[in-house]
Amino acid sequence: MHAGTAAAAAAGASGAGGAWLFSYNKENFGNDAGMRFGRFMMARGNANAQVAQYREDIAGITGMTVSKMDAWQTVTTLFLAVGAALSCAGRIGMHGCAPPGWYCALFSGSIFMSIMFNGTSLWLSMHASLRAQCAATSLLTRKVRLPIPSMGQLDQARVFGSSFEKQEMRDIFRVPFMRHPHSAPDMPTPEAEGEGANKSKKKKAKAAKDAKFDPHQEFGSTARDTVPSWIRDEVVVDKGDGFPAAGAEELHEPGEAPDHFKLLMKAQEEWRDYDVYARITMLFGVVSFLYAVTYYAVGTAIAELRGFWVMWSMPMV
């Protein structure tokens, strides 16, 4: 009688203990699953914010070229308009004797050179502006896109409650404070993360080593050398860039230019030369225009105004 009662009590206690262990580990599994999905969404949100900054970089750098080239277009158009007005007469001194032929040739040569250089600058600046706009549109619509997670990645990030039934029995009925069946994933220490820094920075940071954040010391859960199977699976998915497969790599090496800057530098080859030569031709066009205005002022002062002091002082101005 007593033996049967003891056996029944032991069986009841074992059943109650097993039910409590099952409920305890299932609650831990559900809590970890929620934190896993929240972590995935936060990481994606930060990645979208980072790529949004990359898109702002492209728009800002190309926008500088577009705005400057549009300003050059306005300036060269004004010089072309004034140059056309000065060259329409074909000579200097409409109301009196014209200056010598060689002098008119200097004026005509300068004004037509100004029109030629300013017209070339206008075309180059228009081409550079359009190429920069096309490159920005191409990069923003085809290369530098926001990393919106796909349905497959979202499915990998979420966890069904029934997935707990597929875990290992050692995890389902694990006794608290006992070891997990799998080793903890590799987590770099602050010293390992700083290996790429130079020696001077290492010496300066050595004094503040105690104050540096160390996840192994801050959280007891990461200080353990074993983890449940679902944490092991989460690390595998993280290394697969959202999928349970290897092959994920870093976006770029430390100290290396990000990919969007490399793409932008490659795209700048399409309008860089036009930008440079638009400035150079505008410089020659403005200089030729100033020479032409000087010749026109001197010739007009001689032929019509008979003002010799005005003739000598105007080039100085």
Summary of the structure (lengths in Angstrom):
residues: 317
radius of gyration: 38.4
end to end distance: 126.2
largest distance: 144.1
contacts: 834
relative contact order: 0.15
helix: 73%
strand: 1%
